Amino acid sequence: MKTFSPALLSAYTTFQLGGPCHSLIECATPDELIQTVQKLKNENTPFLLIGGGSNLVVSDCGLNTTVIRYVSPTPLIEQHGHDITVSASTILDDLALFCVDEGLEGLNYTTGIPGTVGGAVVGNAGAWGKQVGDVLKSALILDAQGKAKTVGPDYFGFTYRHSRLKETNEIIVSVTFILKPKNPTELAIERAEILKKRAEKHPDPKTQPCAGSFFRNIEPTSKAQRRQASGWFLEEARAKNLKAGGAYVFEHHANIIIKGPHATAQDVHDLQLKMIDAVKEKFGLTLIREVRFVGKFNHTSQANQEGFW
């Protein structure tokens, strides 16, 4: 466990944006997280919990609060037959690779998705019609008072890219998934194909800082009888031509915002509003963000101080 006071949050998000915070505490293990959360709650110290920072835009002004970063540099996974228990601090793709090596099917579709296991569960991450909530068996969480309890899948109320933890701000410590056996070679081939497809459509955040897909796919409506990719609607609305300051839309995928040279968090905020307006004007549909804004931004109320405990 390490503490930095202050810390520049641009170093902890895939967008590489964000001002300083009062202090940042790095926790890698469940014990470190529980100890830190309970200490801060006993002190009545507000805090923001982040994982890999892949679905996050932090204000240029920074945050006048403590930030807990729950990320493990190495995967923390225990296997019990076909069940696995994993620290929520584990990188999601590390878990996907572990499952391939051990011949366990059920999470291969998470290959290449950025972020941590905890973030994936809170947002019910997934791809190609599958989601992590489908294979979750139980989870150890911290409630609003910092007390630990074990809950089952029904507790989360999983829906598309959503769980009730987005509203309750409870914290995931570790997760148990129930998986099935499958030939590791077949899983490895499938993983390679997924990585190839993602590379064709998605930028490398190391060279083109971003947060991946920015908006949730469109729910069935009179204009979309089944859930459809937001990228298609953005493409049709010519969102690829939009810019705001140093932020621009990725040329190969209209649902991804790229941080260009000298871009600010406010630029990203302004650009996503332009994208929302473009789709609204052409289709009468309102896009819903997957990405979370924290801190102070101009011309918004939902973003201010969202996500604090």
NUVEX-605191 format. One record per residue (C-alpha): x negated, z, y negated; residue in three letters; residue number from 1. Coordinates in steps of 0.2 Angstrom, whole numbers. Example, Ala and Ser with C-alpha at 12.3 -4.5 7.8 and 13.67 -1.06 7.14 Angstrom:
2
(atom (-62 39 22) 'ALA' 1)
(atom (-68 36 5) 'SER' 2)
REM end
This chain:
309
(atom (0 0 0) 'MET' 1)
(atom (-7 -5 -17) 'LYS' 2)
(atom (-1 -2 -35) 'THR' 3)
(atom (-5 -13 -50) 'PHE' 4)
(atom (-1 -8 -68) 'SER' 5)
(atom (4 -19 -76) 'PRO' 6)
(atom (5 -35 -65) 'ALA' 7)
(atom (9 -53 -70) 'LEU' 8)
(atom (24 -59 -60) 'LEU' 9)
(atom (19 -77 -61) 'SER' 10)
(atom (6 -73 -47) 'ALA' 11)
(atom (20 -67 -35) 'TYR' 12)
(atom (33 -81 -36) 'THR' 13)
(atom (32 -99 -29) 'THR' 14)
(atom (37 -106 -46) 'PHE' 15)
(atom (21 -97 -53) 'GLN' 16)
(atom (32 -91 -68) 'LEU' 17)
(atom (36 -74 -76) 'GLY' 18)
(atom (29 -62 -88) 'GLY' 19)
(atom (22 -44 -84) 'PRO' 20)
(atom (31 -30 -76) 'CYS' 21)
(atom (28 -11 -79) 'HIS' 22)
(atom (20 -9 -62) 'SER' 23)
(atom (20 -18 -45) 'LEU' 24)
(atom (19 -9 -28) 'ILE' 25)
(atom (14 -19 -13) 'GLU' 26)
(atom (21 -14 4) 'CYS' 27)
(atom (18 -22 20) 'ALA' 28)
(atom (25 -11 33) 'THR' 29)
(atom (42 -3 36) 'PRO' 30)
(atom (35 14 34) 'ASP' 31)
(atom (27 10 17) 'GLU' 32)
(atom (43 2 11) 'LEU' 33)
(atom (54 17 16) 'ILE' 34)
(atom (41 29 8) 'GLN' 35)
(atom (40 19 -8) 'THR' 36)
(atom (59 17 -10) 'VAL' 37)
(atom (63 35 -7) 'GLN' 38)
(atom (50 41 -19) 'LYS' 39)
(atom (56 30 -33) 'LEU' 40)
(atom (74 35 -30) 'LYS' 41)
(atom (69 53 -30) 'ASN' 42)
(atom (61 50 -47) 'GLU' 43)
(atom (76 40 -53) 'ASN' 44)
(atom (65 26 -57) 'THR' 45)
(atom (74 9 -57) 'PRO' 46)
(atom (65 -5 -47) 'PHE' 47)
(atom (67 -23 -42) 'LEU' 48)
(atom (63 -28 -24) 'LEU' 49)
(atom (55 -45 -20) 'ILE' 50)
(atom (48 -54 -5) 'GLY' 51)
(atom (39 -70 -5) 'GLY' 52)
(atom (46 -74 -22) 'GLY' 53)
(atom (52 -91 -16) 'SER' 54)
(atom (70 -90 -23) 'ASN' 55)
(atom (66 -81 -39) 'LEU' 56)
(atom (64 -86 -58) 'VAL' 57)
(atom (57 -72 -68) 'VAL' 58)
(atom (59 -71 -87) 'SER' 59)
(atom (44 -76 -98) 'ASP' 60)
(atom (46 -59 -106) 'CYS' 61)
(atom (43 -50 -90) 'GLY' 62)
(atom (52 -35 -84) 'LEU' 63)
(atom (51 -17 -91) 'ASN' 64)
(atom (52 -10 -73) 'THR' 65)
(atom (44 -7 -57) 'THR' 66)
(atom (43 -21 -44) 'VAL' 67)
(atom (41 -18 -25) 'ILE' 68)
(atom (34 -33 -16) 'ARG' 69)
(atom (38 -32 2) 'TYR' 70)
(atom (27 -45 11) 'VAL' 71)
(atom (15 -43 26) 'SER' 72)
(atom (0 -54 27) 'PRO' 73)
(atom (1 -55 46) 'THR' 74)
(atom (17 -55 56) 'PRO' 75)
(atom (24 -39 62) 'LEU' 76)
(atom (34 -43 78) 'ILE' 77)
(atom (39 -34 94) 'GLU' 78)
(atom (46 -43 109) 'GLN' 79)
(atom (58 -35 121) 'HIS' 80)
(atom (63 -48 134) 'GLY' 81)
(atom (72 -61 124) 'HIS' 82)
(atom (75 -49 109) 'ASP' 83)
(atom (62 -48 95) 'ILE' 84)
(atom (61 -35 82) 'THR' 85)
(atom (52 -40 66) 'VAL' 86)
(atom (48 -32 50) 'SER' 87)
(atom (58 -39 35) 'ALA' 88)
(atom (41 -41 26) 'SER' 89)
(atom (35 -55 39) 'THR' 90)
(atom (34 -72 32) 'ILE' 91)
(atom (49 -82 40) 'LEU' 92)
(atom (38 -97 45) 'ASP' 93)
(atom (26 -85 54) 'ASP' 94)
(atom (41 -79 64) 'LEU' 95)
(atom (47 -97 68) 'ALA' 96)
(atom (29 -100 75) 'LEU' 97)
(atom (29 -84 85) 'PHE' 98)
(atom (45 -90 93) 'CYS' 99)
(atom (38 -107 98) 'VAL' 100)
(atom (23 -99 106) 'ASP' 101)
(atom (33 -87 116) 'GLU' 102)
(atom (46 -99 121) 'GLY' 103)
(atom (60 -92 112) 'LEU' 104)
(atom (74 -103 105) 'GLU' 105)
(atom (86 -98 91) 'GLY' 106)
(atom (75 -98 75) 'LEU' 107)
(atom (66 -115 76) 'ASN' 108)
(atom (76 -122 62) 'TYR' 109)
(atom (68 -110 50) 'THR' 110)
(atom (52 -119 52) 'THR' 111)
(atom (44 -122 35) 'GLY' 112)
(atom (57 -112 25) 'ILE' 113)
(atom (48 -102 12) 'PRO' 114)
(atom (50 -83 10) 'GLY' 115)
(atom (51 -68 21) 'THR' 116)
(atom (63 -63 35) 'VAL' 117)
(atom (72 -50 24) 'GLY' 118)
(atom (75 -63 11) 'GLY' 119)
(atom (81 -75 24) 'ALA' 120)
(atom (94 -62 31) 'VAL' 121)
(atom (100 -57 14) 'VAL' 122)
(atom (103 -76 9) 'GLY' 123)
(atom (108 -81 27) 'ASN' 124)
(atom (95 -94 27) 'ALA' 125)
(atom (97 -109 38) 'GLY' 126)
(atom (96 -128 40) 'ALA' 127)
(atom (105 -142 50) 'TRP' 128)
(atom (121 -132 52) 'GLY' 129)
(atom (112 -116 59) 'LYS' 130)
(atom (109 -99 50) 'GLN' 131)
(atom (100 -83 54) 'VAL' 132)
(atom (116 -73 54) 'GLY' 133)
(atom (120 -82 70) 'ASP' 134)
(atom (107 -74 80) 'VAL' 135)
(atom (105 -57 71) 'LEU' 136)
(atom (108 -43 83) 'LYS' 137)
(atom (105 -28 72) 'SER' 138)
(atom (95 -22 57) 'ALA' 139)
(atom (88 -7 49) 'LEU' 140)
(atom (93 -5 31) 'ILE' 141)
(atom (91 7 17) 'LEU' 142)
(atom (107 11 8) 'ASP' 143)
(atom (110 14 -11) 'ALA' 144)
(atom (103 32 -9) 'GLN' 145)
(atom (88 26 1) 'GLY' 146)
(atom (94 33 17) 'LYS' 147)
(atom (90 22 33) 'ALA' 148)
(atom (104 16 45) 'LYS' 149)
(atom (105 3 58) 'THR' 150)
(atom (119 -10 57) 'VAL' 151)
(atom (126 -24 67) 'GLY' 152)
(atom (129 -42 62) 'PRO' 153)
(atom (147 -39 56) 'ASP' 154)
(atom (141 -27 43) 'TYR' 155)
(atom (133 -41 33) 'PHE' 156)
(atom (149 -52 32) 'GLY' 157)
(atom (139 -68 34) 'PHE' 158)
(atom (145 -84 26) 'THR' 159)
(atom (136 -99 20) 'TYR' 160)
(atom (120 -94 12) 'ARG' 161)
(atom (127 -77 8) 'HIS' 162)
(atom (128 -59 15) 'SER' 163)
(atom (136 -44 7) 'ARG' 164)
(atom (119 -37 3) 'LEU' 165)
(atom (118 -48 -12) 'LYS' 166)
(atom (132 -37 -20) 'GLU' 167)
(atom (127 -20 -12) 'THR' 168)
(atom (108 -22 -16) 'ASN' 169)
(atom (105 -13 1) 'GLU' 170)
(atom (87 -16 7) 'ILE' 171)
(atom (82 -24 24) 'ILE' 172)
(atom (68 -15 33) 'VAL' 173)
(atom (67 -23 49) 'SER' 174)
(atom (78 -35 60) 'VAL' 175)
(atom (82 -38 78) 'THR' 176)
(atom (86 -55 84) 'PHE' 177)
(atom (93 -60 101) 'ILE' 178)
(atom (86 -77 107) 'LEU' 179)
(atom (85 -88 122) 'LYS' 180)
(atom (71 -94 133) 'PRO' 181)
(atom (65 -112 131) 'LYS' 182)
(atom (50 -122 135) 'ASN' 183)
(atom (37 -119 122) 'PRO' 184)
(atom (31 -138 123) 'THR' 185)
(atom (48 -143 118) 'GLU' 186)
(atom (50 -131 104) 'LEU' 187)
(atom (32 -136 98) 'ALA' 188)
(atom (38 -154 97) 'ILE' 189)
(atom (54 -149 88) 'GLU' 190)
(atom (44 -139 76) 'ARG' 191)
(atom (32 -154 72) 'ALA' 192)
(atom (47 -165 69) 'GLU' 193)
(atom (55 -152 57) 'ILE' 194)
(atom (38 -150 47) 'LEU' 195)
(atom (37 -169 46) 'LYS' 196)
(atom (55 -171 39) 'LYS' 197)
(atom (52 -157 26) 'ARG' 198)
(atom (35 -165 20) 'ALA' 199)
(atom (44 -181 17) 'GLU' 200)
(atom (57 -173 6) 'LYS' 201)
(atom (50 -157 -1) 'HIS' 202)
(atom (35 -154 -12) 'PRO' 203)
(atom (20 -143 -8) 'ASP' 204)
(atom (23 -128 -19) 'PRO' 205)
(atom (4 -125 -20) 'LYS' 206)
(atom (2 -141 -30) 'THR' 207)
(atom (20 -143 -37) 'GLN' 208)
(atom (27 -126 -40) 'PRO' 209)
(atom (45 -124 -36) 'CYS' 210)
(atom (58 -114 -27) 'ALA' 211)
(atom (64 -126 -15) 'GLY' 212)
(atom (82 -131 -15) 'SER' 213)
(atom (90 -124 -31) 'PHE' 214)
(atom (108 -126 -28) 'PHE' 215)
(atom (119 -122 -13) 'ARG' 216)
(atom (127 -136 -4) 'ASN' 217)
(atom (145 -141 -10) 'ILE' 218)
(atom (159 -132 0) 'GLU' 219)
(atom (174 -144 6) 'PRO' 220)
(atom (185 -149 -8) 'THR' 221)
(atom (196 -164 -12) 'SER' 222)
(atom (181 -173 -16) 'LYS' 223)
(atom (170 -167 -2) 'ALA' 224)
(atom (180 -164 14) 'GLN' 225)
(atom (165 -156 23) 'ARG' 226)
(atom (150 -147 16) 'ARG' 227)
(atom (139 -160 8) 'GLN' 228)
(atom (121 -159 0) 'ALA' 229)
(atom (121 -154 -18) 'SER' 230)
(atom (106 -166 -19) 'GLY' 231)
(atom (118 -181 -16) 'TRP' 232)
(atom (129 -176 -31) 'PHE' 233)
(atom (114 -173 -42) 'LEU' 234)
(atom (107 -190 -37) 'GLU' 235)
(atom (124 -198 -41) 'GLU' 236)
(atom (124 -189 -58) 'ALA' 237)
(atom (107 -196 -62) 'ARG' 238)
(atom (100 -178 -63) 'ALA' 239)
(atom (82 -185 -58) 'LYS' 240)
(atom (81 -191 -76) 'ASN' 241)
(atom (83 -174 -83) 'LEU' 242)
(atom (69 -163 -90) 'LYS' 243)
(atom (68 -147 -101) 'ALA' 244)
(atom (52 -143 -109) 'GLY' 245)
(atom (39 -144 -95) 'GLY' 246)
(atom (52 -143 -81) 'ALA' 247)
(atom (58 -158 -72) 'TYR' 248)
(atom (68 -164 -56) 'VAL' 249)
(atom (58 -169 -41) 'PHE' 250)
(atom (57 -188 -39) 'GLU' 251)
(atom (61 -187 -20) 'HIS' 252)
(atom (74 -173 -20) 'HIS' 253)
(atom (87 -171 -34) 'ALA' 254)
(atom (90 -153 -29) 'ASN' 255)
(atom (73 -147 -33) 'ILE' 256)
(atom (65 -142 -50) 'ILE' 257)
(atom (47 -143 -52) 'ILE' 258)
(atom (36 -133 -64) 'LYS' 259)
(atom (26 -145 -74) 'GLY' 260)
(atom (11 -142 -85) 'PRO' 261)
(atom (15 -129 -98) 'HIS' 262)
(atom (33 -126 -92) 'ALA' 263)
(atom (41 -109 -95) 'THR' 264)
(atom (54 -100 -85) 'ALA' 265)
(atom (66 -103 -100) 'GLN' 266)
(atom (63 -122 -97) 'ASP' 267)
(atom (68 -120 -79) 'VAL' 268)
(atom (84 -111 -84) 'HIS' 269)
(atom (88 -124 -97) 'ASP' 270)
(atom (86 -138 -85) 'LEU' 271)
(atom (97 -131 -71) 'GLN' 272)
(atom (111 -129 -84) 'LEU' 273)
(atom (109 -148 -88) 'LYS' 274)
(atom (110 -151 -69) 'MET' 275)
(atom (126 -141 -68) 'ILE' 276)
(atom (134 -150 -83) 'ASP' 277)
(atom (129 -167 -76) 'ALA' 278)
(atom (138 -164 -59) 'VAL' 279)
(atom (153 -155 -68) 'LYS' 280)
(atom (155 -170 -79) 'GLU' 281)
(atom (154 -184 -65) 'LYS' 282)
(atom (163 -175 -51) 'PHE' 283)
(atom (172 -160 -58) 'GLY' 284)
(atom (162 -149 -46) 'LEU' 285)
(atom (152 -133 -51) 'THR' 286)
(atom (136 -130 -43) 'LEU' 287)
(atom (131 -113 -37) 'ILE' 288)
(atom (113 -107 -38) 'ARG' 289)
(atom (103 -102 -23) 'GLU' 290)
(atom (89 -96 -34) 'VAL' 291)
(atom (90 -80 -43) 'ARG' 292)
(atom (86 -77 -62) 'PHE' 293)
(atom (79 -60 -67) 'VAL' 294)
(atom (75 -53 -84) 'GLY' 295)
(atom (81 -60 -101) 'LYS' 296)
(atom (85 -78 -104) 'PHE' 297)
(atom (93 -87 -119) 'ASN' 298)
(atom (112 -92 -117) 'HIS' 299)
(atom (116 -83 -101) 'THR' 300)
(atom (123 -66 -96) 'SER' 301)
(atom (123 -67 -77) 'GLN' 302)
(atom (104 -68 -77) 'ALA' 303)
(atom (101 -53 -87) 'ASN' 304)
(atom (94 -38 -77) 'GLN' 305)
(atom (101 -45 -61) 'GLU' 306)
(atom (95 -38 -45) 'GLY' 307)
(atom (89 -20 -50) 'PHE' 308)
(atom (92 -4 -39) 'TRP' 309)
REM end
